[in-house]
Amino acid sequence: MSEPAPARTQKAPTTRETPPDLRTQAHRQIMDYLRLAKDSDNPAIVEAAIQLAQERQRLDQKSDPKISPILAVFLATCVAIAAVCACWYALVYHPGRMGLELVIVVCPIAILVICMYALFSGHLSQENFMVVFQWVGDRLKELNPFCKGKDAVSLNASGDDELPPPGGAV
């Protein structure tokens, strides 16, 4: 007679230990400094450990997000909707070059505000925010008629001279 097949043993799924988040690491580091200060008999080591713990706590507080990420997403969505509405209004009520220049002003400013929310929620570094800020400044400088070496652009309120004739005929 045949014997039953041996039961297959299921291996427990291997779990990778994820490294602790930055907040937990910072807390552990502060506690290590304080333990060092508690266990040491040398007053210079105690003072240095307490000072390092205080500096680490200050750095940790500075890097904490100022607003929650959910609030940042909500505010960024509101800014994006407002920018789309402003662009629509500019293109409908100011046809031609004037409307396009208003869109060119609104879009970078909306991007800058959204990046500001990302900065305050901790998802964008100050260095990258300054890159975006410089980019927005360059875009707005292009529209400035008073820049050196640039001819003044006359904006026609109707913008009819900028639009191609209907049907594409010249």
N, C-alpha and C positions, 0 to 999 in steps of 0.2 A: 504494500500500500504506500501511497505517497504521503509524505509528511507535508504539513502546511508550510507555505513559504514563510520565512522569518519576517516578522513585522519590521517594516522600515521605520527607523527612528528619524524623527524630524529634528533637524538641527534648529536650535533657537536662532532666530535672526540676529545677525551680528549688528550691534548698535555702535555707531561711532559716537564717541563722546564729543559733543560740540564744545568748543572753547567757551568759557564764560563771556558774557557781554562786557563791554567796556566799563559800564557802571560798576559791575561786580568786581572787575579787576582793580579799579580805582579804590573801591572800598577795602579790598583785601590789602592793597598796598598801604593805605592809611593805617589800617589795623596793625600791619607788620611794623610800621614805624613806631606806633604807640607801644607795642609789645617790647620792641627794642629799647625804648625809653624806660619802660617799667623794669626790665630785667637788668639794665646796665647800672653799674655803680659810679661810672665816670660822669661827672656833671656836664662835661663838654659834649659827650655822646648823647646824653639825655636832651640837652638843649637843641642840638643839631637834629635829632630825630623828631622832636616836637615841631621845630621850624619846618622841616621837610613835609611833615604831615599837614601842617597848615597851608603850605604852598600848594600841595597836591589837592587839598580840598578847594582852595580858591580857583585853581585851574579847572577842576571838575565842575564847579559852579558856573564858570564862564562858558564852558563848552555845552552846558545843558541847553536844550531847545527852549526858546522863549514862548513859542506857541505850539500847540499840539499839531501833529501832521494832518489830522482830520480837519481841523479848523483851517489849516493852510490850503488843503485841497478845496474846501468849500469856498474860501475867499478867492482862490485862483480861478475857480469856475465862474464865480460872479464877475470877476474882472474880465475873463475871456468873453462872457456873454455881453457885458457892457461894451467891450471893444468891437465885437461883431455888430452890435446895434449902432454904435457910433460910426463905423465904416459904412454900414448900409445907409445911414442918414446922410453922411457926407457925399456918397456917390449918387444918391437920389436927388438931394436938394442942391448940390453944387456939382453939376456935371462938368466933365472936362478936367483940365489940369488942376483946378482948385480942389476938386474932390479927391483926386489922386494924391495930391500933396497932404491933404488932411489925413488920408489913410496912411501915408508914409510917416506921419507924426504919431498917429494913434497906436499903430502896431508896435513900434519899438518901446513906447512908454508902457503899454500893456505887458510886454515881455519883461521889462524892467521891474514892474510891480510884482509880477508873478515870481520872478527870481528873488525879490525881496522877501516874499512869503516863504520861499524855499530856504533862504538864508536863515530866517528867524525860526524855522522849524528844524533846523539842523541838517538839512539835506543838500546844502550848497555851501562850499567854502567861501571865505571872504575873498580869496584870490580869484576864484572863478566868477564871483559876483562883480569884482572890479573889471574883469575882462568884458562881461556883459555891459557894464556901465560905460566902459570906453567905447564899445561898439555902438551903443545907443547915442552917445555923444557925437561919434563920427557920422551917423546917419542924420542927426539933426543939423550938424554943421553944413552938410551938403545943401540944405534948404535955405541957409542963411544968405540973403542977398548982399550982406555987408562984409562977407569974408574977403580977404585980400586975394586978388587975382581971379575973382569971379564976377562975371557980369550980373548986374541986377536982373532978376527975373520978374517980368511984369505979369501979374496974375489978372487974367480977364475974368470978371465975375460970371459971365455966361459960359465961358470956356468953349464957345462955338468954333473958334478958329483952330482949336486943337483936335477937334473930332473929325474923323474921316467922313466924307460925304456918304449918304445912304447908298447901299448897293455896291460899294467899293469903287465906283467910277470916280475918276479924277476930273 
